[in-house]
Amino acid sequence: LAAFLPLLFWPGIVGEFMKFMPITLVMTLTGSLLMALLFIPALGGLIGKSVAVNTGVLKALAAAEKGDLTDLTGVTGWYTRLLSKLVRKPFRVIGIAVVVLVSVQGYYAFSGNGIELFPKSDRNFAKVYVHARGNLSIDEKDNLVREVEDHVLQVGGIKIAYTRVGKTDRDHGKAEDVIGTINLELYESGERPPVSEIMDEIRARTAHIAGIQVELFVDRMGPSTGKNIQIAILSHTPEVLRPTALKFRAKLESMAGVHDIEDTLPLPGIEWMLEVDRAQAGKFAADVTAVGNVVKLVTNGVKVGEYRPNDAKDEVDIRVRFPLGDRNMDELDQLRVQTSRGLIPISNFVERKARPKVGRLNRADGARVIKVQANTAEGILPSEKVAEIRDWMETAELDPRTLIVFKGEDEEEAKASVFLKKAFAVAIFIMAVILITQFNSFYHAFLILTAVVMSTVGVVLGLIVTGKPFGIIMNGIGVIALAGIVVNNNIVLIDTYARLRRAGMETLEAVVRTGAQRLRPVFLTTITTIFGLLPMVFQVNIDFIARDIKLGTSSSQFWAPLANSVAFGLAFATILTLVVTPCLLAAPAQFVTWREKRRLTEAAPAE
């Protein structure tokens, strides 16, 4: 419970997504505690009965408790003989353990596969965004999107395709040049190629279409964080945003393994501003409002009424405007406005100016912001590319009036990493308080927590064996879950050792007998846990209702890193519990013995 309680306070989007896991685990462990303390003893007293006792088992138990340890046979006997040798030279074992800890962690830090927020999974949903620039009519947009759709439908593995031309409110945050979206539903993972191959084929089939750019988005497990790489450029000086954004875009375009590059810069184009000289308009007794109304005759028209057709639910505006041939810039200069002095050309007091077209204005923290975004290719970690961009920024000579912030997955990775480190530290502190209260010994509590820290070597070894990156979320939770199991195994061991020492047994004998007595419980905990996780480790999805077994489904891919962390970590932690922990228990006594021998050796010549 102490390991998972801090996870209940997980903040942010990721916390909202993952909060059900610690809630479920806390409730399950609470129920398990009640079951072990109350219901199982009651059921045992109700339905339990005497069984035949195996004399061999009784003999082995007696030997482990108080008899001759050399009488033990099988795995227990082999382990007891090995442990008897190791505890006489505990510092060598401890030294080897420390070297392994530092070596494995150091190797993965410099030669590992990086980090990721959530694991990649082969999902069944994807989107194709079609980008095009220019003053396109809805029919022209429809023709371009249909051409892309025809090529997309030739790709295998697509179950349903739904196409929408134009942009809606749901596309908020997308580039302004998106002219259409194709939503794809794919067949189940076992009935189609991997989604990465489908996306690559779509890119290849649409690469030759002139005038458009195709962007692909694959739905992922976990909360949506947008594109893999998101660079927000903030400034209170708007004119420096465009050149800075173009620098970042050029850098992304030059990087291998980066595609689907977009930005939120306004689309190229101009818009016309009509500036009214109010003093000059006053000389002609012209009303500025009247100027606005007469300009509408050349643009959207002046609303004069509304009506509801028989076949429509909503009312339709009635607008008056010039014929199509007269709706142009030349006609705008010829407009006249009614005044008390008659019809006056608006060109007498209105100046027409062209300026760059401004689309949607985005602000963050009171400053204007432009985003440059991109996705990474399959097998390329976003964190690696973000690190490359950060290195480039050191020599890029960016405008000092801009503030560069990395958003999206990089931002969520940092937040999740900070929280999980704090949660792990809080869990360790709670465990330490409980252990010190239980054993009344700082050293014994230190031994147990040392095993927790060293068990992370098993997690790293699992990542090296499987060739996977460290997942901030799933592997991080796996480390915290592993801590709870490792603590339990070490408590079983040290509690028995403390009991034997209180009975007056010598240190080394107490250590060896503790190992002999607790070998079976530790093994049972390890084996049952690892075997229970094997379906998740091998990504086997068993559907008992449909009576179906599938391999490599998206859900099993999502949970596999968590299972790998616990399985590999627990396997390594078991060795620590059965070998290193006994050596740590024997170390103080052996140190005292060594110091006494050294004192006697130094004193011998003087005598």
N, C-alpha and C positions, 0 to 999 in steps of 0.2 A: 504493500500500500504506500509506503514512504517513497518508492521509486516513481509512482505514477501520480501522486497527489499534485506535484507542481505543474503537471501538464494540464490540469483543469483550468489554469489561469493563462493559457496560451492566447495572446492578443492577435489582432489583425485578421486579414482575409484567410490566411493559412490556418490560424487558430479556429476560425468559424468552421472551416472544412474538416479539421482533424479532431475537434472537441469530443465527438461521439466515441472515439477510441478510448481515451482515458476514462470517460464516464462509464463505458461498458466494462472496462477492466477493473475499475474500483468496485463497481457493484458485484462483478463476478468474484473477485477476491474476498469481498466481505461475505458473500454467500458461502464461499468455500470455507472460510474461517468458522462460520456458524455451523456448517455441516460437520467439520472435523471435531469441533469442541462439544457439540450438543447432540446432533442427530445420529451420527455414526455410533457413538457409545450407546445411545438408547436403542438403536436398531440391533447392535451387537448383543446387548443384554436380552433383547426380545427374541431374536431368531438364531443367535449364535449357539453352537454346540461343540462338544469335545470331539477332537479328531485324533487319529493315530499319530504318534510322535515318531519321527525318524531318528533313530539312535545316532546315526552319523552326524546329523545336523546338531543334535544336542552335544555331541563330543566336540564339534568344531566351535560351538558357542562357548562351551566351558573353557576350551583352550584359549580362545580370544579374551575371555573375561579374566581368568586367574591361572590358567594352566600353562603348560610349556608351549611357547609360540612355535617351536620346531615341529610340533605335532600337526600344525595346520598344513593342509594339502591344497592342491588346485591353484586357482588364481590368487586366492587369499594368502596361501603359503608363499607363493613366488613373490607377491607384493611385499609381504612382511619381511622376507629375507633381503629384498632390495632396499626397503626403507631402513632396515637396521644398519646397512652400510652407509647410506646417504646421510643419516642424521649424525653420524660421527664426523663428517666433514661438511657441515651445513653451509659454510661460507663459499665453498666452491659452487654448490648448487645455486645459492643466491646470486653469486657473481654471473654465472651462466644465464640465469633468468633475466638479470638486468641487461646483459649484453644483447640477448635476443630481443628484449623490449625496445632498446634504443636502435638496434640494427633494422628491425622490421619497420618501425615507425619512420626512421630516417630514409629507408629505401623507398617506401611508398610516397613520402613527401617529395622526393626528387624524381622518382621514376614511375609514379602511379598514374592513374587514369583521370586525375582531376576530380572535380566535384560537380554535382548537379542538384537542382532543387527537388524535382520529382522524377521518378524513373520514367524512361520512355516506354510507351505501351502501344500495341498495334490496335488502334481504335477503328471503329466502323463508320466514322463520320468525318467529312472533309468539306472544305469550301474552295471554290475557284473564284478569285476576284479578277475582273477584267478592267485594266486601266487604259484610258485613252485621253488625249488632250485635243482641244480645239472646240470651236463653237458648233457642236454636233446637235442635230435634231433628234427627237426621240426615235424616229424611224432609222436614222443612221446608227444610233446606239444599238437598237434592236438587231440590225443586220450584223454588226460586229460581234455582238454577244452570241447570236445564233451560229455564226461561223465557228466560234470557239466551242460552243456546245456540240456541234456536229463532230468535231475532232475528239472531244472528251468522251462522247458516247461510244466511240470505237475502242476505247480502252476496256480490257476485261476486268471483272471483279466489281463492277458498279451495279448496284441493285436498283436504286432510284436516283433520278436527277431532277431537281426542281430549280428553275431559272427565274430570276427576277431582274428586270432591266431598270436602271436608275438607282438612286440612293434613298434610304428611309432613315428614320430616327434611330433604328437599331444599328446603323452603320456609323454612329457617332464615334469619332476618333480615327476613322479610316481616312486615307488620302482623299483629297477633293476630286481627283481625276478618276475615281471608280465609277464606271458606267454600268456595271452589272455584276451580279453574283450568281454562281451556280452552286447549289447545295447538293452534296453527294451523300448517299447512304450506301455503304459497301456491304458485300456479303460477309458472313462470319469468317474469322481468321483462318479456319481450316479449309475453307472453300474458295480461297482466292490467294493471289500472291501477297507478299508483305506490302503494307501501305506505302512504304518508302519506294518500292518498285513501281507502284501505280502512279505515284506523284511524279517520279522521274519520267515515266512514259508520257504523262500529260504534258510535262514541260517540253519534251522532245517533239511531240505532235503539234504543239502550238507555237513553237519557236519561230517558224517561218512566216507567221501572219504579220503583215506589215501594219504599222500604226498603232499597235496595242502592246501592252505588257501584261503577262499573266502572273498572278501571285497565288500561291497555294497555302492553305491553312488546314492543318490536321488537328482535329479535336483531341485533347489530351486529358488523362485522368488528373484530378486535382483542380483547384481554383484557377480560373483563367488569368494569366498575367500578361497576355498579349504576345508580341513577338519576342524572340529570344534576346535580341539586343535592342535596347531602347535608350537613346541619348536625348536628354532634354536640354535645350540651350535657352537660358533665361537672361534677360537684359532689360534694363530700364531705358535703353537707347535702341529703339526698333531698327534703325538703319544698319546696325552691326550684325543683326541676326542672320540675314540672308547669306552674306559671304561666309560666315562661320558655318552655317548649315551646309553650304555647298562644299566646304572643305571636308567636313565629316562624311558627306555622301561620297565624295571622290575617294576618300580613304577606304570606305566600306567596299566600293566597287573594285578597288585594287586588291582586296584581300581574297585569298583562296578559301573556298568552303563557306562563302557568304552569299546569299541570294535573297530575292523578294525585298529588295531595298526600296524604301519609300520615305517621303518626308511630308510635313504638313505646311510647306511653303505655299503661298497663294499661287494659283495657276497663272501662267503667262497671259497677259492681256491688259487692256486699258479700259478705264471707265471715264465718262465725261462729267465734269463738274460745272454747274451753272452758278456763277457767282454774281449776285445781284448788288449793284451799287445803289444802296438805299437813298443816298443823298440825290443821286441823279434820277432815281425813280420818283422821288418826291417832286422834282421839278416838272415831271410829266403827269403828276397826280395819279401814278400807277400804284395799284394794290399788289403787294408781293404775293398774297394768296391767289389772286387772279392769275399771276404768272405761273404758279404751280399747276393750276387747273388747266391752263392752255397747253402747257408742256405735256400733260398726260394725253392730249389728243394725238401726239406723235408716238407715245410709248404704249402704256397699258390701257389707255382709254379712261374716260370720265364716267363714273357710275351714275346712271340716271334713274334706275329702278331695278326691280327684280320680279321674277315670276317663277311659278312651279309648274313644270310640264306634267302631263297626266301620268307619264310612266316614270316619274322621278320622285324620290323621297325628300330631297333637299331643294331649296330655292336656287335659282340661277340668276346671276347678276346680268343686268342689261347695261352695256357700256357703249359709249359713243367715241369713235376715234377715226382718224383719217384713213382713206383707202390704202391698201398695202403699198402701192407704188409711191405714195406720198409720205410714207413713214421712214424718213432718212435724215441725215445730218443737215443737208442743204435746206430741207423744209423747216428744220428747227430754227435756222437763222431767219426765216421769212415769217415766223409767227408774229401775230399782232395781238395786243391786249386792249380791251375796251377801257377807256378812261373818260373823265369828264370833258376831255379835249378831243374825243374821238378815238379811232383805232391808231395805236402807236406801236411801231415795231419794237419787240423786246431787245433787239440788238442795240438799241440806244442806251440801255442801262444794264444789260446782262452780258457778261463775258464768259465764253465757253473755253474750258481748259481740260486737257487730257492728263490723266495721272495713272500710275500702275494700279491695276485692279486689285482690290483687297477682298479676300473671301472671309472665312471664319477667323475671328481673333481669339486666341487662347491665352489665358493668363494663369499664372501660378505665383502665389505669395506676392501679389501686386505687380509682378513683372510680366512682360510679354514673353511667350515661350513658343519655340519651334521644336518639333520632335523629328529626329532621324531614326528610322527603325529598320531592322533586317532580321532575317532568320538564318540559322546555320544549317549546313548540310548534314545528312545522316552520318552519325559517328563523330561529329565535331561538337565539342562542348562549348556552350556560350561563354563560360567563365574564361576559357583560354583566349577567345577572341576579344573579350572585354579587357583582359590583361594586356593583350597586344595593342589595343586602342589606347589604353592608359599610358603605355610606354611611348607610343607615337605622340601623345599630347605633350610630353616633356619637351619635344623639339619642334612642335608644330607652329609656334609663334602665334597662338590664338589671341584674339582681342581681349585685353584685360577687363573690359567692361562687360564681359559675358561670364556667366556661371554655368558650368557643365555638371549635370547630374545624371547618373546612370539609373534608369528606372527599370520596371518590369522584373524579369527573373533575377537579375543581379541584385536589385534592391530587396526583393523578397528573400533571396538567399542570405543576405547580410542580416536581415531582421530575424529570420528563423534560426540562424547560427547563433546569434547573440542570446536569444531566448533559451535555446536548448542547452547552451553552456551554463546559463544561470540555473535552469531547471535541474541539470545534472549536479551542480554544486549544492543546491538546496537539498536535493535528495540525499547526497552524501552526508551533508550536515545532519539531517534528520536521522539517518541511519547511525551516524556516529553517536548522537545523543542516546538513542535507544540501546546501542551496544555497550556504551560505557555504563549506563544504568543497569543493564543486564549482568555484565561480567565484572563490574567494579574494577576495570583494568583498562588503562589507556593503551597499553601495549597490545592487548588482545583485540581491541577495537581497531587499532592501527593495522594489525595483520589482516583483518577481514577487509578493510577498505583498500589495502594494498592489492589484495587479490582482485578487487573490482577494477582498479585502474589497469592492472596488468592483463586482465581478461580482454581488454580492447585490442591486444595483439592478435587474438584469434579473429576478431572482426576484420582487421587489416589483412591478415593472411587469407581470409575468405575472399576479399576484394582482389587480392593478387592472383589467387587461383582462378577465379571466375573472370578476371579481366574487366571488371566493372568499375565505374567511378563511384566515389563516396556520395551517397544521397543524403543531403542535409536533413530531409524529413524522415524518410523511412529507415535509413541506417542510423540516424541519430536517435530515433525512438527505439530501435533495436538495441543500441548500447544501453539506454536507460532500462529497458526490460531485462537485459542481460544482468545488469547490476543487482536486481532483485533476486534472481535465481542464484547467482554466485554468492551473495550474502547468506542465503539460506543454507547452501552446502557448507560454507565455512563455519556458520553458527553450529551446525550439527557436529562438526569436527572439534571445534574449540570447546564447546560445552562439555563434551565427553572428556576431553583432556583436563579441563578444570576440575571435573568431578573426580577423576583418578588421582590428580595431584592432592586434592583435599583429603583423599583417603590415605595419603602418606606414600604414594608410589614415587620412585625415582623418575627424574625428568625424561631420560631417554627411553626407559621402559614404558612410561606413560604415553609418550609420543607414538611408539610402535604399536602398542595395544590400541590406542585411539584409531590409528589407521586400519588395523585389523577389524575392529568392531564396526567402523563406519564406512568401510569400503562398499558394502552392499547398498546402503541407502543412497550414497553419492552416485553410484553407478545407475541405480534404478531411476533416480531423478534425471540424470543425464540422458539415459537411453530412451526413456518414455518421452521426454521433451523433444529430443532430436527426431525420433521416429514420428512423433505427431506433426512435426514441421516438414518432413520429407516431401509430402505432396506439394507444399508451397515452394520448397526449394527447387523441385524439378518442374514447377509450373503445371501441375496436373490439376485440372478442374473437374471435380466429380459432382454430377447433378443427379441426386438420388430420386428426385421426382420424375425427371425425364429419362432416368436410367441411361445416362450418357456420360462418357469420359472424353474430355478434350484436353489437348496439350497447347500451351502457349497462348491462352486467351488473354485479352487485355487486362482483366481483373487479376489473373494470376501473375502477369508480368508486373503489375503494380505492387503486389504484396511480396514478391520474391526477395527483394533486397532486405526487408525486415526479417524474413525467415532465415536468409543466409547469415545475417548478423548474429542472430541468436544461436543458430546451429553451429557455425564455425567458432563463435566466441565461447559457447558452452563447452564444446569439445576441448578447446585449449584450456579453458578455465578449470576443467576437471583435472587435467594434469597438474595445474598449479595447486589445486586444492589437495591432491593426494601426494604431491611431492614437495612443492615449494613451501606450502603452509606448515607441514611438519618440520621442515628444516628451519623455518623462522621460529617455530616454537622451541626447537632445540638450541638455537643460536645463543641465547643468553647464558645457558648453562655451559655450553661448550666454550664460550668466551671466558667465563669465570675459570673454568678448568685450565684453559690455555694460559691465562694470566697467572694463575697459581703456579703452574709448571715453570713459567718463565721466571717468576720471583724466586722459586727454589733453585733454578739453574744459576741465576745470577748470584744467589747467596752462597752456593756451594764452594767456590774458590776461597771466599773469605774465611770459611771455617777451616 
